[in-house]
Amino acid sequence: MTTIKVPAELRDRLAARAKREHITLAATIAKVLDEAEERQFWDAVREENARLTEEERGRYVHDSTLLDDLDDPEDRAISIRGGW
């Protein structure tokens, strides 16, 4: 364990979020960092994909298991209910 000094306004913001989400201050900080890191990851993926040429995009293998199979009764039921 360690103590960090933060401005009272930041402490209050963290405490309010922790209370709303019924988690500790430490869990709130970890969650916010995780969210920021995930945003950075997906931003990098979007940037990388935006730089691909059509030829490069065509080289990617399409995974048919990721597509909806509306001939499958389970997928059809999910589609009718409005998605996953």
PyMOL Python script that loads the backbone (N, CA, C, O; Angstrom):
from pymol import cmd

cmd.read_pdbstr("""\
ATOM      1  N   MET A   1       0.836  -1.182   0.000  1.00  0.00           N
ATOM      2  CA  MET A   1       0.000   0.000   0.000  1.00  0.00           C
ATOM      3  C   MET A   1       0.881   1.245   0.000  1.00  0.00           C
ATOM      4  O   MET A   1       1.990   1.262   0.533  1.00  0.00           O
ATOM      5  N   THR A   2       0.339   2.268  -0.614  1.00  0.00           N
ATOM      6  CA  THR A   2       1.027   3.552  -0.638  1.00  0.00           C
ATOM      7  C   THR A   2      -0.022   4.654  -0.629  1.00  0.00           C
ATOM      8  O   THR A   2      -1.201   4.412  -0.889  1.00  0.00           O
ATOM      9  N   THR A   3       0.412   5.829  -0.334  1.00  0.00           N
ATOM     10  CA  THR A   3      -0.469   6.990  -0.322  1.00  0.00           C
ATOM     11  C   THR A   3      -0.047   7.914  -1.447  1.00  0.00           C
ATOM     12  O   THR A   3       1.145   8.116  -1.675  1.00  0.00           O
ATOM     13  N   ILE A   4      -1.018   8.475  -2.152  1.00  0.00           N
ATOM     14  CA  ILE A   4      -0.701   9.467  -3.167  1.00  0.00           C
ATOM     15  C   ILE A   4      -1.450  10.748  -2.832  1.00  0.00           C
ATOM     16  O   ILE A   4      -2.556  10.723  -2.294  1.00  0.00           O
ATOM     17  N   LYS A   5      -0.824  11.856  -3.160  1.00  0.00           N
ATOM     18  CA  LYS A   5      -1.469  13.144  -2.939  1.00  0.00           C
ATOM     19  C   LYS A   5      -2.166  13.556  -4.228  1.00  0.00           C
ATOM     20  O   LYS A   5      -1.555  13.600  -5.296  1.00  0.00           O
ATOM     21  N   VAL A   6      -3.440  13.852  -4.110  1.00  0.00           N
ATOM     22  CA  VAL A   6      -4.219  14.320  -5.251  1.00  0.00           C
ATOM     23  C   VAL A   6      -5.011  15.536  -4.793  1.00  0.00           C
ATOM     24  O   VAL A   6      -5.312  15.674  -3.608  1.00  0.00           O
ATOM     25  N   PRO A   7      -5.344  16.401  -5.714  1.00  0.00           N
ATOM     26  CA  PRO A   7      -6.181  17.536  -5.343  1.00  0.00           C
ATOM     27  C   PRO A   7      -7.534  17.044  -4.810  1.00  0.00           C
ATOM     28  O   PRO A   7      -8.038  15.998  -5.219  1.00  0.00           O
ATOM     29  N   ALA A   8      -8.095  17.810  -3.905  1.00  0.00           N
ATOM     30  CA  ALA A   8      -9.372  17.434  -3.282  1.00  0.00           C
ATOM     31  C   ALA A   8     -10.462  17.223  -4.334  1.00  0.00           C
ATOM     32  O   ALA A   8     -11.298  16.332  -4.188  1.00  0.00           O
ATOM     33  N   GLU A   9     -10.457  18.035  -5.390  1.00  0.00           N
ATOM     34  CA  GLU A   9     -11.471  17.901  -6.438  1.00  0.00           C
ATOM     35  C   GLU A   9     -11.374  16.535  -7.116  1.00  0.00           C
ATOM     36  O   GLU A   9     -12.393  15.898  -7.381  1.00  0.00           O
ATOM     37  N   LEU A  10     -10.155  16.089  -7.395  1.00  0.00           N
ATOM     38  CA  LEU A  10      -9.963  14.780  -8.016  1.00  0.00           C
ATOM     39  C   LEU A  10     -10.383  13.671  -7.055  1.00  0.00           C
ATOM     40  O   LEU A  10     -11.057  12.722  -7.454  1.00  0.00           O
ATOM     41  N   ARG A  11      -9.988  13.792  -5.805  1.00  0.00           N
ATOM     42  CA  ARG A  11     -10.390  12.805  -4.800  1.00  0.00           C
ATOM     43  C   ARG A  11     -11.908  12.705  -4.735  1.00  0.00           C
ATOM     44  O   ARG A  11     -12.461  11.607  -4.658  1.00  0.00           O
ATOM     45  N   ASP A  12     -12.584  13.856  -4.767  1.00  0.00           N
ATOM     46  CA  ASP A  12     -14.043  13.860  -4.696  1.00  0.00           C
ATOM     47  C   ASP A  12     -14.667  13.215  -5.927  1.00  0.00           C
ATOM     48  O   ASP A  12     -15.660  12.495  -5.822  1.00  0.00           O
ATOM     49  N   ARG A  13     -14.077  13.478  -7.104  1.00  0.00           N
ATOM     50  CA  ARG A  13     -14.582  12.848  -8.334  1.00  0.00           C
ATOM     51  C   ARG A  13     -14.424  11.335  -8.268  1.00  0.00           C
ATOM     52  O   ARG A  13     -15.342  10.592  -8.614  1.00  0.00           O
ATOM     53  N   LEU A  14     -13.250  10.881  -7.821  1.00  0.00           N
ATOM     54  CA  LEU A  14     -13.023   9.452  -7.685  1.00  0.00           C
ATOM     55  C   LEU A  14     -13.983   8.832  -6.676  1.00  0.00           C
ATOM     56  O   LEU A  14     -14.543   7.762  -6.913  1.00  0.00           O
ATOM     57  N   ALA A  15     -14.166   9.513  -5.556  1.00  0.00           N
ATOM     58  CA  ALA A  15     -15.062   8.995  -4.513  1.00  0.00           C
ATOM     59  C   ALA A  15     -16.499   8.909  -5.010  1.00  0.00           C
ATOM     60  O   ALA A  15     -17.205   7.948  -4.704  1.00  0.00           O
ATOM     61  N   ALA A  16     -16.938   9.909  -5.777  1.00  0.00           N
ATOM     62  CA  ALA A  16     -18.304   9.895  -6.303  1.00  0.00           C
ATOM     63  C   ALA A  16     -18.492   8.728  -7.277  1.00  0.00           C
ATOM     64  O   ALA A  16     -19.511   8.039  -7.250  1.00  0.00           O
ATOM     65  N   ARG A  17     -17.501   8.524  -8.128  1.00  0.00           N
ATOM     66  CA  ARG A  17     -17.605   7.410  -9.082  1.00  0.00           C
ATOM     67  C   ARG A  17     -17.583   6.076  -8.351  1.00  0.00           C
ATOM     68  O   ARG A  17     -18.353   5.172  -8.677  1.00  0.00           O
ATOM     69  N   ALA A  18     -16.706   5.952  -7.367  1.00  0.00           N
ATOM     70  CA  ALA A  18     -16.621   4.714  -6.589  1.00  0.00           C
ATOM     71  C   ALA A  18     -17.956   4.422  -5.902  1.00  0.00           C
ATOM     72  O   ALA A  18     -18.415   3.281  -5.866  1.00  0.00           O
ATOM     73  N   LYS A  19     -18.555   5.452  -5.371  1.00  0.00           N
ATOM     74  CA  LYS A  19     -19.841   5.274  -4.686  1.00  0.00           C
ATOM     75  C   LYS A  19     -20.924   4.845  -5.680  1.00  0.00           C
ATOM     76  O   LYS A  19     -21.702   3.931  -5.405  1.00  0.00           O
ATOM     77  N   ARG A  20     -20.968   5.519  -6.846  1.00  0.00           N
ATOM     78  CA  ARG A  20     -21.957   5.174  -7.875  1.00  0.00           C
ATOM     79  C   ARG A  20     -21.836   3.723  -8.317  1.00  0.00           C
ATOM     80  O   ARG A  20     -22.836   3.043  -8.545  1.00  0.00           O
ATOM     81  N   GLU A  21     -20.586   3.259  -8.435  1.00  0.00           N
ATOM     82  CA  GLU A  21     -20.342   1.922  -8.957  1.00  0.00           C
ATOM     83  C   GLU A  21     -20.172   0.877  -7.855  1.00  0.00           C
ATOM     84  O   GLU A  21     -19.950  -0.301  -8.133  1.00  0.00           O
ATOM     85  N   HIS A  22     -20.277   1.321  -6.611  1.00  0.00           N
ATOM     86  CA  HIS A  22     -20.186   0.420  -5.450  1.00  0.00           C
ATOM     87  C   HIS A  22     -18.858  -0.339  -5.442  1.00  0.00           C
ATOM     88  O   HIS A  22     -18.814  -1.551  -5.232  1.00  0.00           O
ATOM     89  N   ILE A  23     -17.769   0.418  -5.679  1.00  0.00           N
ATOM     90  CA  ILE A  23     -16.431  -0.167  -5.647  1.00  0.00           C
ATOM     91  C   ILE A  23     -15.511   0.742  -4.835  1.00  0.00           C
ATOM     92  O   ILE A  23     -15.879   1.865  -4.491  1.00  0.00           O
ATOM     93  N   THR A  24     -14.324   0.251  -4.535  1.00  0.00           N
ATOM     94  CA  THR A  24     -13.374   1.030  -3.748  1.00  0.00           C
ATOM     95  C   THR A  24     -12.707   2.098  -4.608  1.00  0.00           C
ATOM     96  O   THR A  24     -12.804   2.076  -5.835  1.00  0.00           O
ATOM     97  N   LEU A  25     -12.026   3.034  -3.944  1.00  0.00           N
ATOM     98  CA  LEU A  25     -11.259   4.042  -4.677  1.00  0.00           C
ATOM     99  C   LEU A  25     -10.172   3.386  -5.520  1.00  0.00           C
ATOM    100  O   LEU A  25      -9.949   3.774  -6.667  1.00  0.00           O
ATOM    101  N   ALA A  26      -9.495   2.388  -4.948  1.00  0.00           N
ATOM    102  CA  ALA A  26      -8.443   1.693  -5.695  1.00  0.00           C
ATOM    103  C   ALA A  26      -9.027   1.009  -6.928  1.00  0.00           C
ATOM    104  O   ALA A  26      -8.435   1.069  -8.005  1.00  0.00           O
ATOM    105  N   ALA A  27     -10.167   0.368  -6.785  1.00  0.00           N
ATOM    106  CA  ALA A  27     -10.811  -0.295  -7.922  1.00  0.00           C
ATOM    107  C   ALA A  27     -11.244   0.738  -8.955  1.00  0.00           C
ATOM    108  O   ALA A  27     -11.191   0.469 -10.156  1.00  0.00           O
ATOM    109  N   THR A  28     -11.669   1.905  -8.509  1.00  0.00           N
ATOM    110  CA  THR A  28     -12.069   2.971  -9.424  1.00  0.00           C
ATOM    111  C   THR A  28     -10.880   3.433 -10.251  1.00  0.00           C
ATOM    112  O   THR A  28     -10.991   3.588 -11.467  1.00  0.00           O
ATOM    113  N   ILE A  29      -9.749   3.653  -9.603  1.00  0.00           N
ATOM    114  CA  ILE A  29      -8.544   4.081 -10.317  1.00  0.00           C
ATOM    115  C   ILE A  29      -8.124   3.011 -11.320  1.00  0.00           C
ATOM    116  O   ILE A  29      -7.801   3.327 -12.465  1.00  0.00           O
ATOM    117  N   ALA A  30      -8.126   1.747 -10.897  1.00  0.00           N
ATOM    118  CA  ALA A  30      -7.754   0.652 -11.795  1.00  0.00           C
ATOM    119  C   ALA A  30      -8.706   0.585 -12.987  1.00  0.00           C
ATOM    120  O   ALA A  30      -8.271   0.391 -14.122  1.00  0.00           O
ATOM    121  N   LYS A  31     -10.000   0.744 -12.730  1.00  0.00           N
ATOM    122  CA  LYS A  31     -10.991   0.674 -13.803  1.00  0.00           C
ATOM    123  C   LYS A  31     -10.797   1.811 -14.806  1.00  0.00           C
ATOM    124  O   LYS A  31     -10.861   1.588 -16.015  1.00  0.00           O
ATOM    125  N   VAL A  32     -10.562   3.014 -14.315  1.00  0.00           N
ATOM    126  CA  VAL A  32     -10.348   4.165 -15.192  1.00  0.00           C
ATOM    127  C   VAL A  32      -9.093   3.963 -16.040  1.00  0.00           C
ATOM    128  O   VAL A  32      -9.095   4.275 -17.231  1.00  0.00           O
ATOM    129  N   LEU A  33      -8.021   3.443 -15.436  1.00  0.00           N
ATOM    130  CA  LEU A  33      -6.803   3.165 -16.197  1.00  0.00           C
ATOM    131  C   LEU A  33      -7.045   2.080 -17.246  1.00  0.00           C
ATOM    132  O   LEU A  33      -6.587   2.194 -18.383  1.00  0.00           O
ATOM    133  N   ASP A  34      -7.773   1.023 -16.855  1.00  0.00           N
ATOM    134  CA  ASP A  34      -8.096  -0.039 -17.813  1.00  0.00           C
ATOM    135  C   ASP A  34      -8.889   0.516 -18.987  1.00  0.00           C
ATOM    136  O   ASP A  34      -8.618   0.174 -20.138  1.00  0.00           O
ATOM    137  N   GLU A  35      -9.869   1.371 -18.703  1.00  0.00           N
ATOM    138  CA  GLU A  35     -10.690   1.964 -19.764  1.00  0.00           C
ATOM    139  C   GLU A  35      -9.836   2.826 -20.697  1.00  0.00           C
ATOM    140  O   GLU A  35      -9.998   2.778 -21.916  1.00  0.00           O
ATOM    141  N   ALA A  36      -8.930   3.612 -20.119  1.00  0.00           N
ATOM    142  CA  ALA A  36      -8.062   4.474 -20.925  1.00  0.00           C
ATOM    143  C   ALA A  36      -7.133   3.634 -21.804  1.00  0.00           C
ATOM    144  O   ALA A  36      -6.931   3.948 -22.977  1.00  0.00           O
ATOM    145  N   GLU A  37      -6.572   2.569 -21.234  1.00  0.00           N
ATOM    146  CA  GLU A  37      -5.684   1.712 -22.010  1.00  0.00           C
ATOM    147  C   GLU A  37      -6.444   1.012 -23.136  1.00  0.00           C
ATOM    148  O   GLU A  37      -5.913   0.846 -24.234  1.00  0.00           O
ATOM    149  N   GLU A  38      -7.683   0.602 -22.867  1.00  0.00           N
ATOM    150  CA  GLU A  38      -8.479  -0.039 -23.912  1.00  0.00           C
ATOM    151  C   GLU A  38      -8.803   0.954 -25.032  1.00  0.00           C
ATOM    152  O   GLU A  38      -8.744   0.603 -26.211  1.00  0.00           O
ATOM    153  N   ARG A  39      -9.147   2.201 -24.658  1.00  0.00           N
ATOM    154  CA  ARG A  39      -9.387   3.237 -25.683  1.00  0.00           C
ATOM    155  C   ARG A  39      -8.150   3.447 -26.536  1.00  0.00           C
ATOM    156  O   ARG A  39      -8.248   3.552 -27.758  1.00  0.00           O
ATOM    157  N   GLN A  40      -6.982   3.510 -25.900  1.00  0.00           N
ATOM    158  CA  GLN A  40      -5.735   3.692 -26.641  1.00  0.00           C
ATOM    159  C   GLN A  40      -5.498   2.532 -27.596  1.00  0.00           C
ATOM    160  O   GLN A  40      -5.088   2.741 -28.737  1.00  0.00           O
ATOM    161  N   PHE A  41      -5.752   1.308 -27.137  1.00  0.00           N
ATOM    162  CA  PHE A  41      -5.575   0.135 -27.983  1.00  0.00           C
ATOM    163  C   PHE A  41      -6.461   0.230 -29.216  1.00  0.00           C
ATOM    164  O   PHE A  41      -5.984   0.055 -30.337  1.00  0.00           O
ATOM    165  N   TRP A  42      -7.764   0.510 -29.017  1.00  0.00           N
ATOM    166  CA  TRP A  42      -8.688   0.549 -30.155  1.00  0.00           C
ATOM    167  C   TRP A  42      -8.423   1.746 -31.060  1.00  0.00           C
ATOM    168  O   TRP A  42      -8.644   1.667 -32.269  1.00  0.00           O
ATOM    169  N   ASP A  43      -7.951   2.853 -30.489  1.00  0.00           N
ATOM    170  CA  ASP A  43      -7.544   3.989 -31.326  1.00  0.00           C
ATOM    171  C   ASP A  43      -6.392   3.580 -32.236  1.00  0.00           C
ATOM    172  O   ASP A  43      -6.370   3.924 -33.417  1.00  0.00           O
ATOM    173  N   ALA A  44      -5.431   2.838 -31.672  1.00  0.00           N
ATOM    174  CA  ALA A  44      -4.287   2.376 -32.473  1.00  0.00           C
ATOM    175  C   ALA A  44      -4.744   1.399 -33.553  1.00  0.00           C
ATOM    176  O   ALA A  44      -4.247   1.446 -34.678  1.00  0.00           O
ATOM    177  N   VAL A  45      -5.678   0.520 -33.225  1.00  0.00           N
ATOM    178  CA  VAL A  45      -6.211  -0.419 -34.222  1.00  0.00           C
ATOM    179  C   VAL A  45      -6.889   0.347 -35.349  1.00  0.00           C
ATOM    180  O   VAL A  45      -6.668   0.052 -36.524  1.00  0.00           O
ATOM    181  N   ARG A  46      -7.724   1.342 -34.992  1.00  0.00           N
ATOM    182  CA  ARG A  46      -8.407   2.143 -36.021  1.00  0.00           C
ATOM    183  C   ARG A  46      -7.397   2.867 -36.908  1.00  0.00           C
ATOM    184  O   ARG A  46      -7.550   2.899 -38.130  1.00  0.00           O
ATOM    185  N   GLU A  47      -6.361   3.452 -36.292  1.00  0.00           N
ATOM    186  CA  GLU A  47      -5.339   4.159 -37.073  1.00  0.00           C
ATOM    187  C   GLU A  47      -4.608   3.202 -38.012  1.00  0.00           C
ATOM    188  O   GLU A  47      -4.361   3.524 -39.174  1.00  0.00           O
ATOM    189  N   GLU A  48      -4.267   2.029 -37.498  1.00  0.00           N
ATOM    190  CA  GLU A  48      -3.566   1.045 -38.331  1.00  0.00           C
ATOM    191  C   GLU A  48      -4.459   0.590 -39.482  1.00  0.00           C
ATOM    192  O   GLU A  48      -4.003   0.490 -40.621  1.00  0.00           O
ATOM    193  N   ASN A  49      -5.714   0.318 -39.190  1.00  0.00           N
ATOM    194  CA  ASN A  49      -6.640  -0.114 -40.246  1.00  0.00           C
ATOM    195  C   ASN A  49      -6.873   0.984 -41.280  1.00  0.00           C
ATOM    196  O   ASN A  49      -7.045   0.694 -42.464  1.00  0.00           O
ATOM    197  N   ALA A  50      -6.878   2.224 -40.848  1.00  0.00           N
ATOM    198  CA  ALA A  50      -7.093   3.340 -41.775  1.00  0.00           C
ATOM    199  C   ALA A  50      -5.930   3.471 -42.755  1.00  0.00           C
ATOM    200  O   ALA A  50      -6.112   3.965 -43.868  1.00  0.00           O
ATOM    201  N   ARG A  51      -4.741   3.034 -42.356  1.00  0.00           N
ATOM    202  CA  ARG A  51      -3.567   3.127 -43.229  1.00  0.00           C
ATOM    203  C   ARG A  51      -3.487   1.984 -44.236  1.00  0.00           C
ATOM    204  O   ARG A  51      -2.704   2.053 -45.184  1.00  0.00           O
ATOM    205  N   LEU A  52      -4.284   0.934 -44.045  1.00  0.00           N
ATOM    206  CA  LEU A  52      -4.227  -0.212 -44.958  1.00  0.00           C
ATOM    207  C   LEU A  52      -4.767   0.155 -46.329  1.00  0.00           C
ATOM    208  O   LEU A  52      -5.745   0.891 -46.457  1.00  0.00           O
ATOM    209  N   THR A  53      -4.113  -0.369 -47.343  1.00  0.00           N
ATOM    210  CA  THR A  53      -4.643  -0.219 -48.698  1.00  0.00           C
ATOM    211  C   THR A  53      -5.714  -1.288 -48.899  1.00  0.00           C
ATOM    212  O   THR A  53      -5.832  -2.216 -48.098  1.00  0.00           O
ATOM    213  N   GLU A  54      -6.488  -1.154 -49.967  1.00  0.00           N
ATOM    214  CA  GLU A  54      -7.503  -2.164 -50.269  1.00  0.00           C
ATOM    215  C   GLU A  54      -6.850  -3.523 -50.487  1.00  0.00           C
ATOM    216  O   GLU A  54      -7.394  -4.551 -50.082  1.00  0.00           O
ATOM    217  N   GLU A  55      -5.692  -3.527 -51.121  1.00  0.00           N
ATOM    218  CA  GLU A  55      -4.970  -4.787 -51.346  1.00  0.00           C
ATOM    219  C   GLU A  55      -4.587  -5.432 -50.020  1.00  0.00           C
ATOM    220  O   GLU A  55      -4.762  -6.635 -49.830  1.00  0.00           O
ATOM    221  N   GLU A  56      -4.064  -4.623 -49.108  1.00  0.00           N
ATOM    222  CA  GLU A  56      -3.680  -5.163 -47.794  1.00  0.00           C
ATOM    223  C   GLU A  56      -4.899  -5.685 -47.047  1.00  0.00           C
ATOM    224  O   GLU A  56      -4.830  -6.724 -46.390  1.00  0.00           O
ATOM    225  N   ARG A  57      -6.005  -4.972 -47.144  1.00  0.00           N
ATOM    226  CA  ARG A  57      -7.232  -5.434 -46.482  1.00  0.00           C
ATOM    227  C   ARG A  57      -7.672  -6.779 -47.059  1.00  0.00           C
ATOM    228  O   ARG A  57      -8.141  -7.656 -46.333  1.00  0.00           O
ATOM    229  N   GLY A  58      -7.515  -6.928 -48.373  1.00  0.00           N
ATOM    230  CA  GLY A  58      -7.919  -8.160 -49.033  1.00  0.00           C
ATOM    231  C   GLY A  58      -7.109  -9.371 -48.617  1.00  0.00           C
ATOM    232  O   GLY A  58      -7.556 -10.504 -48.798  1.00  0.00           O
ATOM    233  N   ARG A  59      -5.932  -9.155 -48.067  1.00  0.00           N
ATOM    234  CA  ARG A  59      -5.079 -10.262 -47.639  1.00  0.00           C
ATOM    235  C   ARG A  59      -5.535 -10.884 -46.332  1.00  0.00           C
ATOM    236  O   ARG A  59      -5.159 -12.013 -46.015  1.00  0.00           O
ATOM    237  N   TYR A  60      -6.341 -10.157 -45.572  1.00  0.00           N
ATOM    238  CA  TYR A  60      -6.805 -10.699 -44.301  1.00  0.00           C
ATOM    239  C   TYR A  60      -7.771 -11.848 -44.548  1.00  0.00           C
ATOM    240  O   TYR A  60      -8.608 -11.788 -45.450  1.00  0.00           O
ATOM    241  N   VAL A  61      -7.649 -12.873 -43.756  1.00  0.00           N
ATOM    242  CA  VAL A  61      -8.540 -14.024 -43.871  1.00  0.00           C
ATOM    243  C   VAL A  61      -9.841 -13.671 -43.167  1.00  0.00           C
ATOM    244  O   VAL A  61      -9.844 -13.216 -42.024  1.00  0.00           O
ATOM    245  N   HIS A  62     -10.936 -13.887 -43.866  1.00  0.00           N
ATOM    246  CA  HIS A  62     -12.236 -13.632 -43.263  1.00  0.00           C
ATOM    247  C   HIS A  62     -12.671 -14.877 -42.509  1.00  0.00           C
ATOM    248  O   HIS A  62     -12.688 -15.975 -43.065  1.00  0.00           O
ATOM    249  N   ASP A  63     -13.017 -14.705 -41.261  1.00  0.00           N
ATOM    250  CA  ASP A  63     -13.426 -15.811 -40.412  1.00  0.00           C
ATOM    251  C   ASP A  63     -14.939 -15.952 -40.497  1.00  0.00           C
ATOM    252  O   ASP A  63     -15.680 -15.150 -39.929  1.00  0.00           O
ATOM    253  N   SER A  64     -15.386 -16.971 -41.205  1.00  0.00           N
ATOM    254  CA  SER A  64     -16.827 -17.143 -41.409  1.00  0.00           C
ATOM    255  C   SER A  64     -17.550 -17.462 -40.117  1.00  0.00           C
ATOM    256  O   SER A  64     -18.774 -17.344 -40.054  1.00  0.00           O
ATOM    257  N   THR A  65     -16.816 -17.867 -39.076  1.00  0.00           N
ATOM    258  CA  THR A  65     -17.482 -18.171 -37.804  1.00  0.00           C
ATOM    259  C   THR A  65     -17.945 -16.897 -37.110  1.00  0.00           C
ATOM    260  O   THR A  65     -18.723 -16.961 -36.159  1.00  0.00           O
ATOM    261  N   LEU A  66     -17.476 -15.739 -37.573  1.00  0.00           N
ATOM    262  CA  LEU A  66     -17.883 -14.480 -36.957  1.00  0.00           C
ATOM    263  C   LEU A  66     -19.138 -13.899 -37.595  1.00  0.00           C
ATOM    264  O   LEU A  66     -19.678 -12.904 -37.111  1.00  0.00           O
ATOM    265  N   LEU A  67     -19.599 -14.506 -38.666  1.00  0.00           N
ATOM    266  CA  LEU A  67     -20.775 -14.002 -39.360  1.00  0.00           C
ATOM    267  C   LEU A  67     -22.040 -14.589 -38.763  1.00  0.00           C
ATOM    268  O   LEU A  67     -22.015 -15.688 -38.208  1.00  0.00           O
ATOM    269  N   ASP A  68     -23.143 -13.866 -38.872  1.00  0.00           N
ATOM    270  CA  ASP A  68     -24.437 -14.401 -38.470  1.00  0.00           C
ATOM    271  C   ASP A  68     -24.837 -15.483 -39.453  1.00  0.00           C
ATOM    272  O   ASP A  68     -24.734 -15.298 -40.666  1.00  0.00           O
ATOM    273  N   ASP A  69     -25.285 -16.593 -38.942  1.00  0.00           N
ATOM    274  CA  ASP A  69     -25.786 -17.679 -39.784  1.00  0.00           C
ATOM    275  C   ASP A  69     -27.287 -17.749 -39.565  1.00  0.00           C
ATOM    276  O   ASP A  69     -27.759 -18.436 -38.659  1.00  0.00           O
ATOM    277  N   LEU A  70     -28.032 -17.040 -40.394  1.00  0.00           N
ATOM    278  CA  LEU A  70     -29.470 -16.963 -40.187  1.00  0.00           C
ATOM    279  C   LEU A  70     -30.172 -18.271 -40.530  1.00  0.00           C
ATOM    280  O   LEU A  70     -31.379 -18.400 -40.330  1.00  0.00           O
ATOM    281  N   ASP A  71     -29.414 -19.248 -41.050  1.00  0.00           N
ATOM    282  CA  ASP A  71     -29.983 -20.581 -41.220  1.00  0.00           C
ATOM    283  C   ASP A  71     -29.930 -21.365 -39.908  1.00  0.00           C
ATOM    284  O   ASP A  71     -30.609 -22.380 -39.753  1.00  0.00           O
ATOM    285  N   ASP A  72     -29.124 -20.889 -38.980  1.00  0.00           N
ATOM    286  CA  ASP A  72     -29.017 -21.524 -37.669  1.00  0.00           C
ATOM    287  C   ASP A  72     -30.134 -20.964 -36.788  1.00  0.00           C
ATOM    288  O   ASP A  72     -30.198 -19.752 -36.584  1.00  0.00           O
ATOM    289  N   PRO A  73     -31.021 -21.826 -36.258  1.00  0.00           N
ATOM    290  CA  PRO A  73     -32.159 -21.340 -35.449  1.00  0.00           C
ATOM    291  C   PRO A  73     -31.731 -20.467 -34.267  1.00  0.00           C
ATOM    292  O   PRO A  73     -32.425 -19.513 -33.914  1.00  0.00           O
ATOM    293  N   GLU A  74     -30.584 -20.794 -33.655  1.00  0.00           N
ATOM    294  CA  GLU A  74     -30.122 -20.001 -32.511  1.00  0.00           C
ATOM    295  C   GLU A  74     -29.725 -18.590 -32.954  1.00  0.00           C
ATOM    296  O   GLU A  74     -30.091 -17.612 -32.302  1.00  0.00           O
ATOM    297  N   ASP A  75     -28.977 -18.480 -34.059  1.00  0.00           N
ATOM    298  CA  ASP A  75     -28.598 -17.166 -34.573  1.00  0.00           C
ATOM    299  C   ASP A  75     -29.832 -16.388 -35.021  1.00  0.00           C
ATOM    300  O   ASP A  75     -29.912 -15.175 -34.825  1.00  0.00           O
ATOM    301  N   ARG A  76     -30.784 -17.080 -35.617  1.00  0.00           N
ATOM    302  CA  ARG A  76     -32.005 -16.419 -36.084  1.00  0.00           C
ATOM    303  C   ARG A  76     -32.769 -15.851 -34.886  1.00  0.00           C
ATOM    304  O   ARG A  76     -33.294 -14.740 -34.959  1.00  0.00           O
ATOM    305  N   ALA A  77     -32.833 -16.600 -33.791  1.00  0.00           N
ATOM    306  CA  ALA A  77     -33.535 -16.136 -32.594  1.00  0.00           C
ATOM    307  C   ALA A  77     -32.843 -14.920 -32.006  1.00  0.00           C
ATOM    308  O   ALA A  77     -33.503 -13.981 -31.560  1.00  0.00           O
ATOM    309  N   ILE A  78     -31.537 -14.933 -32.004  1.00  0.00           N
ATOM    310  CA  ILE A  78     -30.776 -13.793 -31.476  1.00  0.00           C
ATOM    311  C   ILE A  78     -31.024 -12.579 -32.349  1.00  0.00           C
ATOM    312  O   ILE A  78     -31.222 -11.477 -31.836  1.00  0.00           O
ATOM    313  N   SER A  79     -31.016 -12.765 -33.663  1.00  0.00           N
ATOM    314  CA  SER A  79     -31.247 -11.667 -34.594  1.00  0.00           C
ATOM    315  C   SER A  79     -32.638 -11.057 -34.398  1.00  0.00           C
ATOM    316  O   SER A  79     -32.802  -9.837 -34.427  1.00  0.00           O
ATOM    317  N   ILE A  80     -33.609 -11.901 -34.202  1.00  0.00           N
ATOM    318  CA  ILE A  80     -34.985 -11.430 -34.017  1.00  0.00           C
ATOM    319  C   ILE A  80     -35.112 -10.638 -32.716  1.00  0.00           C
ATOM    320  O   ILE A  80     -35.852  -9.656 -32.648  1.00  0.00           O
ATOM    321  N   ARG A  81     -34.385 -11.072 -31.688  1.00  0.00           N
ATOM    322  CA  ARG A  81     -34.442 -10.380 -30.392  1.00  0.00           C
ATOM    323  C   ARG A  81     -33.672  -9.058 -30.422  1.00  0.00           C
ATOM    324  O   ARG A  81     -33.741  -8.282 -29.469  1.00  0.00           O
ATOM    325  N   GLY A  82     -32.956  -8.802 -31.482  1.00  0.00           N
ATOM    326  CA  GLY A  82     -32.262  -7.518 -31.575  1.00  0.00           C
ATOM    327  C   GLY A  82     -30.791  -7.580 -31.289  1.00  0.00           C
ATOM    328  O   GLY A  82     -30.210  -6.561 -30.916  1.00  0.00           O
ATOM    329  N   GLY A  83     -30.160  -8.705 -31.439  1.00  0.00           N
ATOM    330  CA  GLY A  83     -28.713  -8.794 -31.298  1.00  0.00           C
ATOM    331  C   GLY A  83     -28.293  -9.515 -30.040  1.00  0.00           C
ATOM    332  O   GLY A  83     -29.112 -10.039 -29.285  1.00  0.00           O
ATOM    333  N   TRP A  84     -26.992  -9.524 -29.841  1.00  0.00           N
ATOM    334  CA  TRP A  84     -26.428 -10.242 -28.704  1.00  0.00           C
ATOM    335  C   TRP A  84     -26.772  -9.504 -27.468  1.00  0.00           C
ATOM    336  O   TRP A  84     -26.400  -9.925 -26.373  1.00  0.00           O
TER     337      TRP A  84
END
""", "prot")
cmd.dss("prot")
cmd.show_as("cartoon", "prot")
cmd.util.cbc("prot")
cmd.orient("prot")
